Amino acid sequence: RSYFTITDQRDLYTANIDPSVIGEFSVCGAMFRLGIVSEAENTVEVAYTDVDTFTQNSNYLAYNYPFAYVTKFRYNFIGDKYEGDADLVITSGNSATGDYTKANKLFLHSSNPYSDVYQKNNTRDAWLASYIESGAKTKNIGGKDFSVGENTIVSTLPTGSGYLDGGIFVNIFDGVMKEFGIIEEDEGWVDGKVISDTKEIVFDYTNDNFVVDTDKVDVFAGKPHGSANGGSFSVTTENDLAAVSIMAVKEDEDKIESATSLFIYAMGRCANNARTAPAGTATADGLGAPPIIYEDIRGTLSLTSEQENIKVWGLNHTGERKKEMAVEKTATGFDITIGGYCYYEVEVVA
């Protein structure tokens, strides 16, 4: 059956007709093409030598998770010598190999004592010691002790100590970046949140939500817990899940608060009709059948605005104005009653 003619969600990857995905295309496309969300300020690289690539490590994906929301991150296959320009270089930990003397800032460690794929040459301690700077001090970072110099932090922890696992790993690398001054104290992992080095992206894993806060586009997605803040707006709703985006539409208007034209996207749960899941779980035990249905977000959207008077319309799927929504002026902007639509247009009127 053609990918373009299906009418229901077959699995996790059925996105081409998912209203929660398609509805965000215009906003996400603009964010990408116009550079609305700032590029991360720093770059972290995990370096793999030739020996590293042939040495197994069960934690090879561990680096992806903590850095994804904080800064630019990539793997660098260096051969035997690092020649890059990343703000922070981290050794893979797969073997005690590699020349990192040209790294700007270096976190050096290895959970494997050997420097060859045959595990014959046990040279880990000498390799680590060669990078400990004169005058380096022992400091506790993330609950573990490290040899800390101006440009190099060296881990001399026993092999198999398991510090690459779970929360310990996050605490260590947050501490390493802050020790080097790569990120500020209110960036990285702070009070149950992951905050990007531009401060525009916040993943609140404690409260299960995600916020993008820029001048031209603001986004909230996740559990609103009754009231959710998305930067220039807040939403008060009984919906248990919500994705709300606001974008200044005109190219020459760069601030939501002063914009004369705004686009609002508001979407709740989406699923096949009659899709079921056991109470208290997020795993479906029955996919249901067409058509795909969605929950509109019902409640009050409080918009921060410098304007004196606006009108708001609910739009259909082709962008036609279908219903004028109730608007009330407030001290900081407007309270907009939303519901019945997933698209809204906001326009300043005289």
Contacts in CASP RR format, 6 or more apart in sequence:
PFRMAT RR
TARGET T0000
AUTHOR 0000-0000-0000
METHOD contacts of the structure
MODEL  1
RSYFTITDQRDLYTANIDPSVIGEFSVCGAMFRLGIVSEAENTVEVAYTD
VDTFTQNSNYLAYNYPFAYVTKFRYNFIGDKYEGDADLVITSGNSATGDY
TKANKLFLHSSNPYSDVYQKNNTRDAWLASYIESGAKTKNIGGKDFSVGE
NTIVSTLPTGSGYLDGGIFVNIFDGVMKEFGIIEEDEGWVDGKVISDTKE
IVFDYTNDNFVVDTDKVDVFAGKPHGSANGGSFSVTTENDLAAVSIMAVK
EDEDKIESATSLFIYAMGRCANNARTAPAGTATADGLGAPPIIYEDIRGT
LSLTSEQENIKVWGLNHTGERKKEMAVEKTATGFDITIGGYCYYEVEVVA
3 16 0 8 1.000
4 16 0 8 1.000
6 14 0 8 1.000
6 16 0 8 1.000
6 17 0 8 1.000
7 17 0 8 1.000
7 290 0 8 1.000
7 291 0 8 1.000
7 292 0 8 1.000
8 14 0 8 1.000
8 272 0 8 1.000
8 287 0 8 1.000
8 288 0 8 1.000
8 289 0 8 1.000
8 290 0 8 1.000
8 291 0 8 1.000
8 292 0 8 1.000
9 17 0 8 1.000
9 18 0 8 1.000
9 271 0 8 1.000
9 272 0 8 1.000
9 275 0 8 1.000
9 287 0 8 1.000
9 292 0 8 1.000
10 287 0 8 1.000
15 21 0 8 1.000
15 22 0 8 1.000
16 22 0 8 1.000
17 292 0 8 1.000
18 270 0 8 1.000
18 292 0 8 1.000
19 267 0 8 1.000
19 270 0 8 1.000
19 292 0 8 1.000
19 294 0 8 1.000
19 342 0 8 1.000
20 243 0 8 1.000
20 267 0 8 1.000
20 268 0 8 1.000
20 270 0 8 1.000
20 294 0 8 1.000
23 265 0 8 1.000
23 267 0 8 1.000
23 342 0 8 1.000
23 343 0 8 1.000
24 243 0 8 1.000
24 245 0 8 1.000
24 265 0 8 1.000
24 267 0 8 1.000
26 247 0 8 1.000
26 263 0 8 1.000
26 265 0 8 1.000
27 217 0 8 1.000
27 219 0 8 1.000
27 245 0 8 1.000
27 247 0 8 1.000
27 263 0 8 1.000
27 265 0 8 1.000
30 36 0 8 1.000
30 217 0 8 1.000
30 247 0 8 1.000
31 37 0 8 1.000
31 212 0 8 1.000
31 217 0 8 1.000
34 216 0 8 1.000
36 214 0 8 1.000
36 215 0 8 1.000
36 216 0 8 1.000
36 217 0 8 1.000
37 198 0 8 1.000
37 200 0 8 1.000
37 201 0 8 1.000
37 212 0 8 1.000
37 214 0 8 1.000
37 217 0 8 1.000
38 198 0 8 1.000
38 200 0 8 1.000
38 214 0 8 1.000
39 72 0 8 1.000
39 198 0 8 1.000
40 70 0 8 1.000
40 71 0 8 1.000
40 72 0 8 1.000
40 196 0 8 1.000
40 197 0 8 1.000
40 198 0 8 1.000
41 71 0 8 1.000
41 197 0 8 1.000
41 198 0 8 1.000
42 71 0 8 1.000
42 72 0 8 1.000
42 87 0 8 1.000
42 88 0 8 1.000
42 177 0 8 1.000
42 182 0 8 1.000
42 183 0 8 1.000
42 197 0 8 1.000
43 71 0 8 1.000
43 72 0 8 1.000
43 73 0 8 1.000
43 74 0 8 1.000
43 85 0 8 1.000
43 86 0 8 1.000
43 87 0 8 1.000
43 88 0 8 1.000
44 67 0 8 1.000
44 71 0 8 1.000
44 72 0 8 1.000
44 73 0 8 1.000
44 74 0 8 1.000
44 86 0 8 1.000
44 87 0 8 1.000
44 88 0 8 1.000
44 89 0 8 1.000
44 90 0 8 1.000
44 177 0 8 1.000
44 182 0 8 1.000
45 73 0 8 1.000
45 74 0 8 1.000
45 75 0 8 1.000
45 76 0 8 1.000
45 84 0 8 1.000
45 86 0 8 1.000
45 88 0 8 1.000
45 89 0 8 1.000
45 90 0 8 1.000
46 63 0 8 1.000
46 73 0 8 1.000
46 74 0 8 1.000
46 75 0 8 1.000
46 76 0 8 1.000
46 89 0 8 1.000
46 90 0 8 1.000
46 91 0 8 1.000
46 92 0 8 1.000
47 75 0 8 1.000
47 76 0 8 1.000
47 77 0 8 1.000
47 78 0 8 1.000
47 82 0 8 1.000
47 89 0 8 1.000
47 90 0 8 1.000
47 91 0 8 1.000
47 92 0 8 1.000
47 98 0 8 1.000
47 100 0 8 1.000
48 75 0 8 1.000
48 76 0 8 1.000
48 77 0 8 1.000
48 78 0 8 1.000
48 79 0 8 1.000
48 92 0 8 1.000
48 94 0 8 1.000
49 78 0 8 1.000
49 79 0 8 1.000
49 80 0 8 1.000
49 92 0 8 1.000
49 95 0 8 1.000
49 97 0 8 1.000
49 98 0 8 1.000
50 79 0 8 1.000
50 80 0 8 1.000
50 97 0 8 1.000
51 94 0 8 1.000
51 95 0 8 1.000
51 97 0 8 1.000
51 115 0 8 1.000
51 116 0 8 1.000
51 117 0 8 1.000
52 92 0 8 1.000
52 93 0 8 1.000
52 94 0 8 1.000
52 95 0 8 1.000
52 97 0 8 1.000
53 77 0 8 1.000
53 94 0 8 1.000
54 117 0 8 1.000
55 94 0 8 1.000
55 95 0 8 1.000
55 112 0 8 1.000
55 114 0 8 1.000
55 117 0 8 1.000
56 94 0 8 1.000
57 92 0 8 1.000
57 93 0 8 1.000
57 94 0 8 1.000
57 111 0 8 1.000
57 112 0 8 1.000
59 111 0 8 1.000
59 164 0 8 1.000
59 165 0 8 1.000
60 92 0 8 1.000
60 94 0 8 1.000
62 164 0 8 1.000
62 165 0 8 1.000
62 166 0 8 1.000
62 169 0 8 1.000
63 73 0 8 1.000
63 90 0 8 1.000
64 73 0 8 1.000
66 169 0 8 1.000
66 170 0 8 1.000
66 173 0 8 1.000
66 174 0 8 1.000
66 189 0 8 1.000
66 194 0 8 1.000
67 73 0 8 1.000
67 173 0 8 1.000
69 194 0 8 1.000
69 195 0 8 1.000
69 196 0 8 1.000
69 201 0 8 1.000
69 203 0 8 1.000
70 177 0 8 1.000
70 183 0 8 1.000
70 187 0 8 1.000
70 188 0 8 1.000
70 194 0 8 1.000
70 195 0 8 1.000
70 196 0 8 1.000
70 197 0 8 1.000
71 87 0 8 1.000
71 182 0 8 1.000
71 183 0 8 1.000
71 196 0 8 1.000
71 197 0 8 1.000
76 82 0 8 1.000
76 84 0 8 1.000
76 86 0 8 1.000
76 89 0 8 1.000
78 84 0 8 1.000
78 98 0 8 1.000
80 97 0 8 1.000
80 98 0 8 1.000
80 99 0 8 1.000
81 98 0 8 1.000
81 99 0 8 1.000
81 102 0 8 1.000
82 89 0 8 1.000
82 98 0 8 1.000
82 99 0 8 1.000
82 100 0 8 1.000
82 101 0 8 1.000
82 102 0 8 1.000
82 103 0 8 1.000
83 102 0 8 1.000
84 102 0 8 1.000
84 103 0 8 1.000
85 104 0 8 1.000
86 103 0 8 1.000
86 104 0 8 1.000
87 104 0 8 1.000
87 105 0 8 1.000
87 182 0 8 1.000
88 104 0 8 1.000
88 105 0 8 1.000
88 106 0 8 1.000
88 107 0 8 1.000
88 176 0 8 1.000
88 177 0 8 1.000
88 180 0 8 1.000
88 182 0 8 1.000
89 100 0 8 1.000
89 103 0 8 1.000
89 104 0 8 1.000
89 105 0 8 1.000
89 106 0 8 1.000
89 107 0 8 1.000
90 106 0 8 1.000
90 107 0 8 1.000
90 109 0 8 1.000
90 173 0 8 1.000
91 98 0 8 1.000
91 100 0 8 1.000
91 106 0 8 1.000
91 107 0 8 1.000
91 108 0 8 1.000
91 109 0 8 1.000
91 110 0 8 1.000
93 109 0 8 1.000
93 110 0 8 1.000
93 111 0 8 1.000
93 112 0 8 1.000
94 110 0 8 1.000
94 111 0 8 1.000
94 112 0 8 1.000
95 110 0 8 1.000
95 112 0 8 1.000
95 114 0 8 1.000
95 115 0 8 1.000
95 116 0 8 1.000
95 117 0 8 1.000
96 110 0 8 1.000
96 112 0 8 1.000
96 113 0 8 1.000
96 114 0 8 1.000
96 115 0 8 1.000
96 123 0 8 1.000
96 124 0 8 1.000
96 127 0 8 1.000
96 128 0 8 1.000
97 115 0 8 1.000
97 127 0 8 1.000
98 127 0 8 1.000
100 106 0 8 1.000
100 108 0 8 1.000
100 131 0 8 1.000
103 151 0 8 1.000
104 151 0 8 1.000
105 151 0 8 1.000
105 152 0 8 1.000
105 180 0 8 1.000
105 182 0 8 1.000
106 131 0 8 1.000
106 151 0 8 1.000
106 152 0 8 1.000
106 153 0 8 1.000
107 152 0 8 1.000
107 153 0 8 1.000
107 155 0 8 1.000
107 173 0 8 1.000
107 176 0 8 1.000
108 128 0 8 1.000
108 131 0 8 1.000
108 152 0 8 1.000
108 153 0 8 1.000
108 154 0 8 1.000
108 155 0 8 1.000
109 128 0 8 1.000
109 154 0 8 1.000
109 155 0 8 1.000
109 157 0 8 1.000
110 124 0 8 1.000
110 127 0 8 1.000
110 128 0 8 1.000
110 159 0 8 1.000
111 159 0 8 1.000
111 160 0 8 1.000
111 161 0 8 1.000
111 162 0 8 1.000
111 164 0 8 1.000
112 119 0 8 1.000
112 124 0 8 1.000
112 159 0 8 1.000
113 122 0 8 1.000
113 123 0 8 1.000
113 124 0 8 1.000
113 125 0 8 1.000
113 159 0 8 1.000
114 120 0 8 1.000
114 121 0 8 1.000
114 122 0 8 1.000
114 123 0 8 1.000
114 124 0 8 1.000
115 121 0 8 1.000
115 122 0 8 1.000
115 123 0 8 1.000
115 124 0 8 1.000
115 127 0 8 1.000
124 159 0 8 1.000
125 156 0 8 1.000
128 154 0 8 1.000
128 155 0 8 1.000
128 156 0 8 1.000
131 152 0 8 1.000
131 154 0 8 1.000
132 147 0 8 1.000
132 149 0 8 1.000
132 152 0 8 1.000
132 154 0 8 1.000
133 149 0 8 1.000
133 150 0 8 1.000
133 151 0 8 1.000
133 152 0 8 1.000
135 149 0 8 1.000
136 147 0 8 1.000
136 148 0 8 1.000
136 149 0 8 1.000
136 152 0 8 1.000
136 154 0 8 1.000
137 147 0 8 1.000
137 148 0 8 1.000
137 149 0 8 1.000
138 145 0 8 1.000
138 146 0 8 1.000
138 147 0 8 1.000
138 148 0 8 1.000
139 145 0 8 1.000
139 146 0 8 1.000
139 148 0 8 1.000
139 179 0 8 1.000
140 146 0 8 1.000
141 148 0 8 1.000
141 153 0 8 1.000
141 171 0 8 1.000
141 172 0 8 1.000
141 175 0 8 1.000
141 176 0 8 1.000
141 179 0 8 1.000
142 168 0 8 1.000
142 171 0 8 1.000
142 172 0 8 1.000
142 174 0 8 1.000
142 175 0 8 1.000
143 168 0 8 1.000
143 171 0 8 1.000
143 172 0 8 1.000
144 155 0 8 1.000
144 157 0 8 1.000
144 161 0 8 1.000
144 163 0 8 1.000
144 168 0 8 1.000
144 172 0 8 1.000
145 157 0 8 1.000
146 153 0 8 1.000
146 154 0 8 1.000
146 155 0 8 1.000
146 156 0 8 1.000
147 153 0 8 1.000
147 154 0 8 1.000
147 155 0 8 1.000
147 156 0 8 1.000
148 179 0 8 1.000
153 176 0 8 1.000
153 179 0 8 1.000
153 180 0 8 1.000
155 163 0 8 1.000
157 163 0 8 1.000
162 168 0 8 1.000
163 169 0 8 1.000
163 172 0 8 1.000
170 189 0 8 1.000
171 189 0 8 1.000
174 183 0 8 1.000
174 188 0 8 1.000
174 189 0 8 1.000
177 183 0 8 1.000
177 188 0 8 1.000
178 184 0 8 1.000
178 185 0 8 1.000
182 197 0 8 1.000
183 197 0 8 1.000
184 197 0 8 1.000
186 195 0 8 1.000
186 199 0 8 1.000
187 195 0 8 1.000
187 196 0 8 1.000
187 197 0 8 1.000
187 199 0 8 1.000
188 194 0 8 1.000
188 195 0 8 1.000
188 196 0 8 1.000
188 197 0 8 1.000
189 195 0 8 1.000
191 206 0 8 1.000
192 204 0 8 1.000
192 205 0 8 1.000
192 206 0 8 1.000
193 202 0 8 1.000
193 203 0 8 1.000
193 204 0 8 1.000
193 205 0 8 1.000
193 206 0 8 1.000
194 202 0 8 1.000
194 203 0 8 1.000
194 205 0 8 1.000
195 201 0 8 1.000
195 202 0 8 1.000
196 202 0 8 1.000
199 213 0 8 1.000
200 212 0 8 1.000
200 213 0 8 1.000
200 214 0 8 1.000
201 210 0 8 1.000
201 211 0 8 1.000
201 212 0 8 1.000
201 213 0 8 1.000
202 210 0 8 1.000
202 211 0 8 1.000
202 213 0 8 1.000
203 210 0 8 1.000
204 210 0 8 1.000
204 211 0 8 1.000
207 223 0 8 1.000
207 225 0 8 1.000
208 222 0 8 1.000
208 223 0 8 1.000
209 220 0 8 1.000
209 221 0 8 1.000
209 222 0 8 1.000
209 223 0 8 1.000
209 224 0 8 1.000
209 228 0 8 1.000
210 219 0 8 1.000
210 220 0 8 1.000
210 221 0 8 1.000
210 222 0 8 1.000
211 218 0 8 1.000
211 219 0 8 1.000
211 220 0 8 1.000
211 221 0 8 1.000
211 229 0 8 1.000
211 230 0 8 1.000
211 231 0 8 1.000
212 218 0 8 1.000
212 219 0 8 1.000
213 230 0 8 1.000
213 231 0 8 1.000
213 232 0 8 1.000
215 248 0 8 1.000
215 254 0 8 1.000
215 255 0 8 1.000
215 256 0 8 1.000
216 247 0 8 1.000
216 248 0 8 1.000
216 253 0 8 1.000
216 254 0 8 1.000
216 255 0 8 1.000
216 256 0 8 1.000
217 245 0 8 1.000
217 246 0 8 1.000
217 247 0 8 1.000
217 248 0 8 1.000
217 256 0 8 1.000
218 230 0 8 1.000
218 231 0 8 1.000
218 232 0 8 1.000
218 233 0 8 1.000
218 245 0 8 1.000
218 246 0 8 1.000
218 256 0 8 1.000
219 230 0 8 1.000
219 243 0 8 1.000
219 244 0 8 1.000
219 245 0 8 1.000
219 246 0 8 1.000
220 228 0 8 1.000
220 229 0 8 1.000
220 230 0 8 1.000
220 231 0 8 1.000
220 233 0 8 1.000
220 235 0 8 1.000
220 242 0 8 1.000
220 243 0 8 1.000
220 244 0 8 1.000
220 245 0 8 1.000
221 242 0 8 1.000
221 243 0 8 1.000
221 244 0 8 1.000
222 228 0 8 1.000
222 241 0 8 1.000
222 242 0 8 1.000
222 243 0 8 1.000
223 240 0 8 1.000
223 241 0 8 1.000
223 242 0 8 1.000
224 235 0 8 1.000
224 237 0 8 1.000
224 239 0 8 1.000
224 240 0 8 1.000
224 241 0 8 1.000
224 242 0 8 1.000
226 236 0 8 1.000
226 237 0 8 1.000
226 238 0 8 1.000
227 234 0 8 1.000
227 235 0 8 1.000
227 236 0 8 1.000
227 237 0 8 1.000
228 234 0 8 1.000
228 235 0 8 1.000
228 237 0 8 1.000
228 242 0 8 1.000
228 244 0 8 1.000
230 244 0 8 1.000
231 304 0 8 1.000
232 246 0 8 1.000
232 256 0 8 1.000
232 257 0 8 1.000
232 303 0 8 1.000
232 304 0 8 1.000
233 244 0 8 1.000
233 246 0 8 1.000
233 256 0 8 1.000
233 301 0 8 1.000
233 302 0 8 1.000
233 303 0 8 1.000
233 304 0 8 1.000
234 301 0 8 1.000
234 302 0 8 1.000
235 242 0 8 1.000
235 244 0 8 1.000
235 266 0 8 1.000
235 297 0 8 1.000
235 299 0 8 1.000
235 300 0 8 1.000
235 301 0 8 1.000
235 302 0 8 1.000
235 338 0 8 1.000
236 299 0 8 1.000
236 300 0 8 1.000
236 302 0 8 1.000
237 297 0 8 1.000
237 298 0 8 1.000
237 299 0 8 1.000
237 300 0 8 1.000
238 298 0 8 1.000
238 299 0 8 1.000
239 268 0 8 1.000
239 269 0 8 1.000
239 295 0 8 1.000
239 297 0 8 1.000
239 298 0 8 1.000
240 269 0 8 1.000
241 268 0 8 1.000
241 269 0 8 1.000
241 295 0 8 1.000
242 266 0 8 1.000
242 267 0 8 1.000
242 268 0 8 1.000
242 297 0 8 1.000
243 265 0 8 1.000
243 266 0 8 1.000
243 267 0 8 1.000
243 268 0 8 1.000
244 264 0 8 1.000
244 265 0 8 1.000
244 266 0 8 1.000
244 267 0 8 1.000
244 297 0 8 1.000
244 301 0 8 1.000
245 264 0 8 1.000
245 265 0 8 1.000
245 266 0 8 1.000
246 256 0 8 1.000
246 262 0 8 1.000
246 263 0 8 1.000
246 264 0 8 1.000
246 265 0 8 1.000
246 303 0 8 1.000
247 256 0 8 1.000
247 262 0 8 1.000
247 263 0 8 1.000
248 254 0 8 1.000
248 255 0 8 1.000
248 256 0 8 1.000
248 259 0 8 1.000
248 261 0 8 1.000
248 262 0 8 1.000
249 259 0 8 1.000
249 261 0 8 1.000
249 262 0 8 1.000
249 263 0 8 1.000
250 259 0 8 1.000
250 260 0 8 1.000
250 261 0 8 1.000
253 259 0 8 1.000
253 260 0 8 1.000
253 261 0 8 1.000
256 262 0 8 1.000
256 304 0 8 1.000
256 305 0 8 1.000
257 304 0 8 1.000
257 305 0 8 1.000
257 306 0 8 1.000
258 305 0 8 1.000
258 306 0 8 1.000
258 307 0 8 1.000
260 307 0 8 1.000
260 347 0 8 1.000
260 348 0 8 1.000
261 345 0 8 1.000
261 346 0 8 1.000
261 347 0 8 1.000
261 348 0 8 1.000
262 303 0 8 1.000
262 345 0 8 1.000
262 346 0 8 1.000
262 347 0 8 1.000
263 343 0 8 1.000
263 344 0 8 1.000
263 345 0 8 1.000
263 346 0 8 1.000
264 301 0 8 1.000
264 312 0 8 1.000
264 338 0 8 1.000
264 343 0 8 1.000
264 344 0 8 1.000
264 345 0 8 1.000
264 346 0 8 1.000
265 342 0 8 1.000
265 343 0 8 1.000
265 344 0 8 1.000
266 296 0 8 1.000
266 297 0 8 1.000
266 301 0 8 1.000
266 338 0 8 1.000
266 339 0 8 1.000
266 341 0 8 1.000
266 342 0 8 1.000
266 344 0 8 1.000
267 294 0 8 1.000
267 295 0 8 1.000
267 296 0 8 1.000
267 297 0 8 1.000
267 342 0 8 1.000
268 294 0 8 1.000
268 295 0 8 1.000
268 296 0 8 1.000
268 297 0 8 1.000
269 294 0 8 1.000
269 295 0 8 1.000
270 292 0 8 1.000
270 293 0 8 1.000
270 294 0 8 1.000
270 295 0 8 1.000
271 284 0 8 1.000
271 288 0 8 1.000
271 292 0 8 1.000
271 293 0 8 1.000
271 294 0 8 1.000
272 287 0 8 1.000
272 288 0 8 1.000
272 289 0 8 1.000
272 290 0 8 1.000
272 291 0 8 1.000
272 292 0 8 1.000
272 293 0 8 1.000
273 288 0 8 1.000
273 289 0 8 1.000
273 290 0 8 1.000
273 291 0 8 1.000
273 292 0 8 1.000
273 293 0 8 1.000
274 288 0 8 1.000
274 289 0 8 1.000
275 284 0 8 1.000
275 286 0 8 1.000
275 287 0 8 1.000
275 288 0 8 1.000
276 284 0 8 1.000
276 285 0 8 1.000
276 286 0 8 1.000
276 288 0 8 1.000
277 283 0 8 1.000
277 284 0 8 1.000
277 285 0 8 1.000
277 286 0 8 1.000
278 285 0 8 1.000
294 342 0 8 1.000
296 338 0 8 1.000
296 339 0 8 1.000
296 340 0 8 1.000
296 341 0 8 1.000
296 342 0 8 1.000
297 338 0 8 1.000
297 339 0 8 1.000
297 342 0 8 1.000
298 338 0 8 1.000
298 339 0 8 1.000
298 340 0 8 1.000
299 337 0 8 1.000
299 338 0 8 1.000
299 339 0 8 1.000
300 335 0 8 1.000
300 336 0 8 1.000
300 337 0 8 1.000
300 338 0 8 1.000
301 335 0 8 1.000
301 336 0 8 1.000
301 338 0 8 1.000
302 330 0 8 1.000
302 332 0 8 1.000
302 333 0 8 1.000
302 334 0 8 1.000
302 335 0 8 1.000
302 336 0 8 1.000
303 333 0 8 1.000
303 334 0 8 1.000
303 335 0 8 1.000
303 336 0 8 1.000
303 346 0 8 1.000
304 332 0 8 1.000
304 333 0 8 1.000
305 332 0 8 1.000
305 333 0 8 1.000
305 334 0 8 1.000
306 333 0 8 1.000
307 333 0 8 1.000
307 348 0 8 1.000
308 329 0 8 1.000
309 329 0 8 1.000
309 348 0 8 1.000
309 349 0 8 1.000
309 350 0 8 1.000
310 327 0 8 1.000
310 334 0 8 1.000
310 346 0 8 1.000
310 347 0 8 1.000
310 348 0 8 1.000
310 349 0 8 1.000
311 324 0 8 1.000
311 327 0 8 1.000
311 346 0 8 1.000
311 347 0 8 1.000
311 349 0 8 1.000
312 324 0 8 1.000
312 325 0 8 1.000
312 327 0 8 1.000
312 336 0 8 1.000
312 344 0 8 1.000
312 345 0 8 1.000
312 346 0 8 1.000
312 347 0 8 1.000
313 321 0 8 1.000
313 322 0 8 1.000
313 323 0 8 1.000
313 324 0 8 1.000
313 325 0 8 1.000
313 344 0 8 1.000
313 345 0 8 1.000
313 347 0 8 1.000
314 321 0 8 1.000
314 322 0 8 1.000
314 323 0 8 1.000
314 324 0 8 1.000
314 325 0 8 1.000
314 340 0 8 1.000
314 341 0 8 1.000
314 343 0 8 1.000
314 344 0 8 1.000
314 345 0 8 1.000
315 321 0 8 1.000
315 322 0 8 1.000
315 341 0 8 1.000
315 343 0 8 1.000
315 344 0 8 1.000
315 345 0 8 1.000
316 322 0 8 1.000
316 341 0 8 1.000
316 343 0 8 1.000
317 343 0 8 1.000
319 343 0 8 1.000
319 345 0 8 1.000
321 345 0 8 1.000
322 341 0 8 1.000
323 341 0 8 1.000
325 336 0 8 1.000
325 337 0 8 1.000
325 338 0 8 1.000
325 339 0 8 1.000
325 344 0 8 1.000
326 336 0 8 1.000
326 337 0 8 1.000
327 334 0 8 1.000
327 335 0 8 1.000
327 336 0 8 1.000
327 337 0 8 1.000
328 334 0 8 1.000
328 335 0 8 1.000
336 344 0 8 1.000
336 346 0 8 1.000
338 344 0 8 1.000
END
